[in-house]
Amino acid sequence: MRAFIILVLSCASVLGADTSIRVVTTTKTNAETASISTKDVFTRDGQTNLVRNTKTKAGAVQIRIHRFYHAGALVGMLTETPDSSSTTSEAGCPFALDFEYGDSHQLKYAAIVGQEGVLVDAFACTNGVLSPVPSLELSDAAGISADTKKLMSGARKMSPEQFHREVEQMIEKHDK
């Protein structure tokens, strides 16, 4: 029950912050194995972007699988157990997964990028649990990503002074 309450509270911030993100949670209890399986299906604007399956036993996570989707296609997975973690990319998918880890080797976020390297979705991580970032934050980050790509693609054609001016203008544009 404690895990269920924590789960509901962790999802409440996502739901309260962004009406374009929805989550549907189903929970199954197996009395024989004394385990609880939870499935969270997240959608952004009606499209599934994350499916998270978690199995716990005696309050401890046994396995957690995050499946990432974009434009109706599975992009890849992150699988974690108490002793290890692994990532898998979906063959032939036009999108890629990017993971960033902090100093303590804890996952900070996951992102889905398009073929041109432009951010299309992002997921914040808290205590090993990924959830979609609010749509406004995603839009801001995608704008920065696109502007950075544009700036870097033309960097070789600019003088150092012009490049510096372009960087300053980009910082002013995105400084909020």
C-alpha positions in Angstrom: 0.0 0.0 0.0 2.9 2.4 0.8 4.3 1.9 -2.7 0.9 2.6 -4.2 0.6 5.9 -2.2 4.1 7.0 -3.3 3.3 6.1 -6.9 0.0 8.2 -6.8 1.8 11.1 -5.2 4.6 11.0 -7.8 2.2 11.0 -10.6 0.1 13.8 -9.1 2.7 16.4 -9.8 2.8 15.4 -13.5 -1.0 15.5 -13.8 -1.4 18.7 -11.9 1.3 20.5 -13.8 0.3 19.7 -17.4 -3.1 18.9 -18.7 -1.7 17.5 -22.0 -0.1 14.6 -20.1 -2.2 11.8 -18.8 -1.3 8.6 -16.9 -3.4 5.5 -16.5 -2.1 3.1 -13.7 -3.1 -0.5 -13.2 -1.9 -2.6 -10.3 -2.0 -6.4 -9.9 -1.2 -8.3 -6.7 0.1 -11.8 -6.7 -0.5 -13.4 -3.3 1.5 -16.5 -4.2 4.7 -14.6 -4.8 3.8 -11.7 -2.5 4.6 -9.3 -5.3 2.9 -6.2 -6.8 3.0 -5.4 -10.5 2.3 -1.8 -11.6 1.8 -0.6 -15.1 1.8 3.2 -15.9 0.9 4.3 -19.4 1.7 8.0 -20.1 0.3 9.9 -23.0 1.1 13.4 -24.3 -1.7 15.0 -26.4 -3.3 11.5 -26.7 -0.2 9.7 -28.0 1.5 7.1 -25.8 5.1 8.2 -25.0 6.1 6.1 -22.0 5.0 2.8 -20.5 6.5 1.9 -17.2 6.2 -1.6 -15.7 7.4 -2.1 -12.1 7.4 -5.3 -10.0 8.0 -5.0 -6.3 8.3 -7.6 -3.6 8.2 -6.8 0.1 8.4 -3.1 -0.8 11.6 -3.5 -2.8 11.8 -3.0 -6.6 12.6 -6.3 -8.3 12.5 -4.9 -11.9 11.5 -1.7 -13.6 11.1 -1.4 -17.4 10.6 1.9 -19.1 9.4 1.7 -22.8 9.7 4.9 -24.8 7.5 5.7 -27.7 7.2 8.5 -30.3 4.8 9.0 -33.2 3.3 5.6 -32.4 6.6 3.7 -32.6 8.7 2.0 -29.9 12.0 3.9 -29.7 13.7 1.7 -27.0 13.7 0.5 -23.4 15.5 1.0 -20.2 15.5 -2.1 -17.9 16.6 -1.9 -14.3 17.0 -4.4 -11.5 18.6 -3.9 -8.1 22.0 -5.1 -9.5 22.1 -3.8 -13.1 20.5 -1.7 -15.9 20.5 -1.9 -19.6 19.2 0.0 -22.6 17.9 -1.3 -25.9 17.2 0.7 -29.1 14.5 -0.4 -31.5 16.0 -1.5 -34.8 15.0 0.7 -37.7 13.4 3.4 -35.6 13.9 6.9 -36.9 14.3 8.3 -33.4 17.1 7.8 -30.8 17.3 7.7 -27.0 19.7 9.8 -25.0 20.3 9.3 -21.3 22.2 11.7 -19.0 23.7 10.6 -15.7 24.9 12.8 -12.8 28.1 12.7 -10.8 26.8 9.9 -8.6 26.0 7.9 -11.7 22.3 8.4 -11.1 20.1 8.9 -14.1 19.0 12.5 -14.5 16.9 12.4 -17.6 16.1 10.5 -20.8 15.3 12.2 -24.1 14.1 11.2 -27.6 15.7 12.9 -30.5 14.8 12.9 -34.2 17.1 12.2 -37.1 18.3 15.7 -37.2 19.2 15.7 -33.6 16.3 17.8 -32.5 14.6 17.0 -29.2 11.1 15.6 -29.6 10.4 14.3 -26.1 12.0 14.3 -22.6 11.6 12.5 -19.3 12.7 13.7 -15.9 14.1 11.1 -13.4 13.4 11.1 -9.7 14.7 8.2 -7.6 15.1 6.0 -10.7 11.5 6.7 -11.9 11.1 8.5 -15.2 8.1 10.6 -16.1 7.4 12.9 -19.1 8.4 16.5 -18.6 5.6 19.1 -18.8 4.8 20.1 -22.4 5.9 23.7 -21.8 9.3 22.6 -20.6 9.6 20.3 -23.6 8.7 23.1 -26.0 11.3 25.4 -24.4 14.0 22.7 -24.6 13.1 21.7 -28.1 13.4 25.4 -29.2 16.8 25.6 -27.6 17.8 22.4 -29.2 16.8 23.6 -32.7 18.4 27.0 -32.2 21.7 25.3 -31.0 21.7 23.0 -34.0 21.1 25.9 -36.4 23.9 27.9 -34.7 26.4 25.1 -34.8 25.6 24.2 -38.4 26.6 27.7 -39.5 29.5 28.2 -37.1 32.2 27.5 -39.6 30.9 30.2 -41.9 31.0 32.9 -39.2 33.8 35.0 -37.8 34.5 34.5 -34.1 32.9 37.9 -33.4 29.7 37.0 -35.3 29.5 33.6 -33.6 29.8 35.3 -30.2 27.0 37.7 -31.2 24.8 34.8 -32.3 25.4 33.0 -29.0 24.5 36.1 -27.0 21.3 36.6 -29.0 20.4 32.9 -28.5 21.0 33.3 -24.7 18.8 36.4 -24.6 16.1 34.7 -26.5 15.9 31.7 -24.2 16.8 33.4 -20.9 13.6 33.3 -18.8 
